[in-house]
Amino acid sequence: MGCGASSAAARPARTADAASKDSSFVKRRLSLFQEAPLLPEPPEVDDDDEPSTSQRAIDESRFIDDGVSFRRGTKFKHGLLVAPGNTDGTEVEAAAMQTALQSSDGRFPPDTYGMLSRHGTRPGAYGPVSKINQDRACLALHPRDSTMMVAAVFDGHGHNGGLCSQFTMHSVLEVLLCDDLVTGDAPEALLRTAVLNAEKSLLHSSNIAAKKSGTTANVVILHPQIGLLVGNVGDSRAVLARSSGTHGTLAVDLSEDHKPDSPAESERIIAAGGFVTQSDPSTGPSRVYFASTRHSGPGLAMSRSVGDFGAKQVGVTAEPEIRRCERSPDDQFLIIASDGVWEFITSQEAVDMVVDAVARAGENAVPAACKQLITESRRRWEVEEGAYCDDITALIVDLRSHDQVRKKASSDGVNAQKQ
């Protein structure tokens, strides 16, 4: 089965109840949300209205405990790393990422995996104002099958977007890490269930106000018997870097950005009573509104999301688009990133940057490639938008060494059980 269209003809830069002990680490973190007070949303909040650190004095550390631990290089029982930990608006540096990778019992060696996130900014009276980073990214290993890994990016938006992305991340992992993807249900069905159950839990169990807040979800399962299985909701994107001989390394999009003005998405929204504006450089991205009032709520700049319950009545859905890609010896890197990267960088440009950065970096090359990709993304935001910049998050897996790392981890686990 193929992996989707190569982006050589690239689209322009735009410009988903386990009672076992294996799920306990997720349940403990989900309980943080259930114990927290309801956070009300302000009356007029659209998907671009994220809180800044100066505007929102809420102690989010009670919700983002993994992020705080991540900054200290903490190792997790099931091999779970989460970014960012910068809830105060500071940047997670590459050195901190390398410390976390190296201190994780070898589960995520920095010559194979990289993950980095940077908060956004908005114009202020005295210069750029740092925003609370609402992106989340994770690398997670299955507790009973270390050859299976989940890599995912979640991009929250709205007043409670960071809470939505954090909750959705843990909810998705709770399902995917507590089932046997090979001998259990069909992987595609399980991934779909994980995303849809995350939204159901967000609505009924989380105490997070999400009428005008939500998150994207781009979730990739890596397993030798599955290949690459991608479930996508929203406009975070997964890209495969694949060698093509004399044509160099080509970008292959593993997911499609869910924009309201794309034909299939627009048709569904209009049929449900929504109104879609067209993307235009002078007016901004395509958005979803109520057809009865035009340009009045919800104003969402994507056609699929987890949360955003005020937009569900006009065709916005959390239904993940799922694609499976067979692995090839020509596969080099997997890149998953939030739209803070893809706003001004094409898939092919990102692949070229990563290939070049890894070739030049030497030690800890993959985290260094992450940093370069994010630095260049930030630079382009400054050129195009000045003081305004979205949160920027990237996760990279070197597929050339990933299989060897996971095979060794599996062998070490078997040997440890025999002793």
N, C-alpha and C positions, 0 to 999 in steps of 0.2 A: 504494500500500500504506500502511496506517495505521501509526501510531506507538505503539499500545497504548492502554490506558485512561487517560483523564484522571484526575488525582487530585483533581478537584473533589469526587468521592465518595471522598476520599482515604483510603488505608489509614492507620491511626493511626501516629504516630511510634513507632518501636520502642524506644518504650517497647515461550588459545592460543600441504643442505650447499651454503651458497652460497660459491663460491670467489672471487667478484669482489671488487674493491677496495672496493666499496660496503659490504661486511659486515665489513671488517677492524676497524673501530672497536669493533664489538660483540665480535668474537672476542678482541680484546686484553683486554677487560674480563672476558669469560667465563673466560679463562685465569687470572685472578686467583683464581677459585674453585678451579680444578683444581690450582693450585700450593699452595693453602692446606692445612694439616693438618686432619684430620677433627675436627670439634667435637662431642664426645659430648653427648648429652642426659641430664639427671638422670633418675632412675628414675620419679618421679611428677610429670609435667608435663602440664597440660591446656592448652587453647587460651587461657586467660586468664592463664597464668603467664609473662608477659614479664619479661625481666631488667631490673633497675634499674641505673643507672650505678654505684651503690655495690656491687651484688651481682656485677657481671660486669666484670672488668678485662681485656677482650680488645681488642686494637688492631684495630678494625673499619675503620680508614682504608684498609687494604690492599684491602678489599672495596668500599668506598663511595667510590671515587676521583671519580666523577662528582659526588657530593654535595658533596665538599670543593671541587671546582673550581667548582661552582655558586655557592657562597657568595662566591667571588671574582669572580663575573660573567663566567666564562670562556665564550667562544663555541666551538661545536663545528662540525666540518667539515660534518656533515650536518644541522645545525640541531637539536640535541638538548639539551633542558634537563631536568634532573632535580631533584626535591625529595624529601625535605629533605636538607640538609647538616649537620643538627644531631645528629651521632652522640654528642656529649657531653651531650646532654640540654638544650641551650639552644634557644631559639626562633629560627626564621628570621623576621626582621622584614620587613615590607612594603618598606622602603627597599632591602634587599638584593635582594629579588625584582625591584624596578624597575630596579636597576642591572644585573642579569643580563639582563633583557628588553631594555633599551636598548643594551646592549653586544653584542648578538647580530646585528650587521649588519642590523638592521631586520627580522629574521625573525619575531620575536615582539613586535610593538609593544604597550606596556602599555595602550593604549586599546582593545585587542582581546583580549588574553590575560592571564590571571592564574593564579597557582599558589602555594599557601601551605600549610605544614604546621606543626603544633605537637605536641611530645612530650606524652605522658600523665604522670600522677602516680599514686602509691599512698600509702596511709597509712604513716607511719614513726614511730619513737619520739619524734622531735622535730619533727614536722610532715610535710608532704607530701614524698615522695621522687621525684625525677625519674626517669622510665624512658627507656631508649634508644628512640628513635622507630623503629618497625618498618614504618611506612607508606612507600610510594614513589609518586611521581606523575611523569609525563613528558609533554612535548610533543615530537614528533619529525616531521621532514619527510622525505618520500621523496627519496633523492638524485637520482633521474632525473625526478621529477614533483613539482614544488613545489606543485601544487594539491592534493596528497594529504597529509593530516596524520593522525598517530596521537596520540590523547589518552587517557591511561590512569591508573588508580589501582590500587595493589596494597597490601593491608593484611595484613602478616605477623602471625602469632601463634605462640606456643610459644617455647621457649628460643632457637631459631635462626630465628625468624620474619623478622627483618630480612634475614638472608642469603637466605632463601627468596624474599622479595618482590623483592630486588635481582636475584637470579639469574633469576627468572621474567620480570621486566621486560625485561632484555637479551635473553633467549632469544626472547621473543615479537617484539621489535623486529627481531631478526636475520632472522626469516622474513618479516615484513610489509614490511620496507624493502628486501628483495632480490628481490622479485617484482613483476611488473606486474599490478596488480589489475584493470586494465581489459581488456587483451588476453590475459592469462594465465588461470589457473584461476578458477573461480567465486569471488568474494570471500568468500562464506560458508564455502566449503570451505577456503579458505586461512586464514581467521581461526580456524576450528576446529582445523586442523592446527597453527597457531602455538601455541595454548594446550596442546593435548595433547602436542606435542613438547617443550614446556617442562617438563612434568611428567616425561616420559620421560628427558630430560636431567638433571633434578634428581635422579632416582633413580640413573641409571647413570653420570653423568659429572661430578657436581659436588663430591663429597666433603663434602657438607653433610648432616649427620644430620637427617632429616626424617620419622622415624617418628611423632613427636608434635609436629612443627612444620610449618607450611604458610603459605599466603597466599591471599587472594582475588585476583581479576583482573577488572577492569571495563575493557574495551578498546573504544574508539570510533574508527572510521575515518571521516574526513570527506573526501569527494571529490565534485566536481560531477556525475559520472556515476553515483555510487553513493548519494549522499545521506548518511545517517547509518547506519552499520552497527555494531551493538553486540554484543559477545560478553561474557557475564557468568558468572563462577563465584564464588559466595559472596554476601556481603551488603554489598559496596560497591554504590553505586547511581548510575545515570546518569539525569538528569532534563532534559527540554526545557522551556524557558519559551516559550510560544506565545501571541501576542496573540489575544484573542477578542472584539474590539469592545467592546460595552457591558459584557461580563463581566470586563473587565480582562485581565491576563496569567495564563493558567492553566498549572499544572504538568502535564506529561505524562510519566509514568514510562516510560523507555526500557528498563528492566531490572526484573526481579523479584528481591527478596531471597530467597536460598535458605535458608529456615529449616526445621529438621528436622520441625516439626509442621505444615507446610503439607501438604495432602492428598496430592498427587502425590509429593512428596519422602518423606513418611512411609511411603507404600505401598512404595516402592522399598527403603527401609532395612529395614523389617520383613521384606520378602520375602527379603532377603539375610542375615537372622539378627540384625538389630539391634533395639534397644529405644529408643523415643523418649519423652522426658519432655515434658510440656506446659509452655509458658511460663506463669509465674505471678509476680506482683509479690513474693510472699513467698519464692519459691525461685529466681527468676532466669529466664534464657532457656531455651527448649527445647534439649535436648542429645541427642546420639547415644551410646548405650552398647551393650555386648554383651548380647544377650537372655538368654544363659545365666547371666549373673551380675548383671544389672541394675545400675545405678549404679556399674559398674566398667569403666573405660576404654571408649572413648577420651575421652568427655566433651566432644565437639566441639559447639560452639554454631552450627554451620552444616552444611548437608547436601551442599554441594559445595565443594571446595577443591583447590588445587594443592599437592601434598605430603600430609602427614598419612597416610603410608602404612600406619600401624597401623589406620586407620579404613576403608581401602578394602575390607576383607573384609566389612564390614557395610553396604555400599551407598553410602558416601560416594564421590563421583566428581568428576573434573576436567572432565567433559563440559560445554562452555560452552553456555549458552542464547543463541541468536543471533536477533536481531531487526533488521529493516531498516526505516528510517523515511524516507519521501520528504520532501524539503525543501519548505518553504512560505514565501512572502513574509512570513508572520506570525511566523516563527521569530525569537526574540530572543536567547536565551542557551542554551548547553549547560553543565550543571553535573554534574561527576563528583566524588563524595566518598566517603570511607571511612565506616564506620558510626559513627565518633566524631561525625560531624555528624548522622546520621539517628537516633541513639538517642533524642534528645528534640526533634527538629525534623522536621516533616512536609515532604514535597516542596513543597507549596504555600507553606508558611512560608518555605522557603529561596528560592523564586522571588520572593516578595514582598520579602524582604530584599535580594536582589541587584538587582532592578529599582529599589528605593528608593535603595540605596547608589550605584548608577551615576548615577542622576538627580541626586544631591546632590554627588557627588565631583568632577566636572569632570575635571581632568587626572589621568591614571593611574587612571581610575575602576574598571577591572576588578580590578587588584590590591587596590584599596581595598575593593571589594565582597567579595573573598576574605577579607580581614582581618576585616571586619565579621561575615561568616558564621562564621568560626572563633572570633572573640571571643564571639559570642552562644552558640555551641555550648558553649564552655568555661564560660561563666556558668551555663548550665543544668545542666551536670555538677556544678558546685559546689553549686547549689541542691538537686539530687536526690541526689548521692552524696558530698558533702563533699570529702574529700582524694583520693578516687579519681577518675581521669579517663582515658579511653582516648586514644590518639593521634588527632589530628584533622587531616584533610587535605582540601583542596578545590581543584578545578581548574575554571576558568570560561573559556568561549570566547564572545565577543560575535559571534554569527552574522550580525548585521547588517553588520558590517565585515569579517568573516573572508573572505568571497568576494573582496572587492576587494583585500585584502592578498595573498591567494594568487595572484590573477590578475596583480597587479603583479609579484610575485616571479617568476612563470613568464615574464612578458614580459621582465623584466630579465635572466633567465637565457638566454633565446633571443638577446637582443641582444648579451650578453657573448660567446656562442659565435660569433657572426658577426664580431665584431671581431678 
